Amino acid sequence: MTKETFSTNTEWEKTIGYSRAIKIGNIIEVAGTTAVDNEGNLIGLDDAYKQTCFIIKKIENALQQLGSKLEDIVRTRIYLTNIQDWKAVGKAHGEFFAHIKPVSTMVEVSALINSALLVEIEVTAVVQNTE
């Protein structure tokens, strides 16, 4: 099987040594994604809903670069720094995934790499055969 990678060439990817997403066969894994744009700007300061919406759009872009779409997502893993944000994060998640309905896990973690980050999401997608 061929391994195809997608990178946004951010400083984090270079420093830590990882890819934004990897496709092997029809499986795509998207790395933990936060509400930071390609220039390093935080989107949605103190707003878990806005951060989540930005993250999902960022994930969608990574999937598109590898020939996939949100509808191919089969699992989401959501990490919150404050579990009390679950309703805001859940609302945003539901707006994107109400009809897709991937399996999902949402857990509280003690911290993310930047204290202003409230949410981090990673996904697994299975690209459907279009034949």
N, C-alpha and C positions, 0 to 999 in steps of 0.2 A: 504494500500500500504506500501511496505517496503521502508525504507530510507537507502541508502547506501552512505557512505562518502569516499572520497579519500583525504589523506593529505600527504604532502611531509615533514612534521615535521620541517619546517623552524622556525626560531625564531619568525618571524612575525605572523605565524599561532598560535603559542603558546601564545605569548604576547597579541595579539588582540582577540584570541578565534574564529577562523573561519576555515573552510575546504577549500581546493583548489577546490574541486568539490563535488556536491551532486547529486545523482540520486534518483528520486522518480518516480516509475512506469517507463515510457519510456522517461521521461524528465531528462536532465542533465543540470545543471547550473554550469558554471565554473567561479570562482571568478575573479576579476580584476587581470590580470597577467602582470608582468613586466619582463624585461630582466635581471633578477638576477638568478643565478644558485643556486643549493641546498647548496653550501658552502658560499653563500652571495656575490659572485663575479658578478660585472656588466659586461654584454656581450654587445659589440658594443658601447663603449664610443663615444659620439658625432656623432653617426651614426644611424639615425632613421630607415633606411632600415634594417641594421643588427639586431637592437633591435627587429623590427617587425618579422623578420624571426625566431629569437630565441623564441620569445613569442609564435608564432603559433606552433612551434615544441613542446614547453612546454605544450601548451593546448592540442595538439594531444596526448601526453603522458598521461595526466590526463584522457582524453576521453577513451583511450585504457584500462586504469586501471579499467574503469567502463563498459567495453564491447561495446564501441562505436568507431567512427572514424570521421575524418574531414567531410566526406560526410554527416554525420548526422546533421551538424550544420545548423540551420535555421536563426540565428541572430548573428551578431557581433556588439559590441559597442566599438568604438575606441576613446581613449582620448589622445590628443596631447598637449604638453606644448607650441608648436609653430605651428600654423596652416600652416605656410609656408612649413612644412615637409610633407604636405599631398601627394605630388607626390611620394616621396620615400616610404612612408607608403602604399599608394595606389598601387604602383608597387609590393611591397612584398605581400600585401593582394591578389592582382590579380594573382600572381604566384601560390598561394595555392588554391584560390577559383574561378578561372575563369570558371570552369565547374560546380561548386557547386552552386554558385550565391545565397548566403544567403542574407536576408535583412541586411542592415548595416547602422550604424550611425557613423559619425566621427565629433567630436567636439573639440574645444580648451578649455583647462582648465587652470586656473592660475598657478597651480603647482601640482606635484605629491609628494609622501612622501619623495623622494630623488631628489635633484635638477639635478642629472645626468641622471635621467630617462626621456626619451623623449616621450614614448608611454606606454599606458596601454590598454589592451584589455580584455573584458569579452565576453563570448559566451553562447548561449543557443543551445542545441542539442536535437533532438527528435530521439530516437533510433527506426529504422525501424524494423518492424516485419519480421523476417527471415524465417517464415514458408511458 
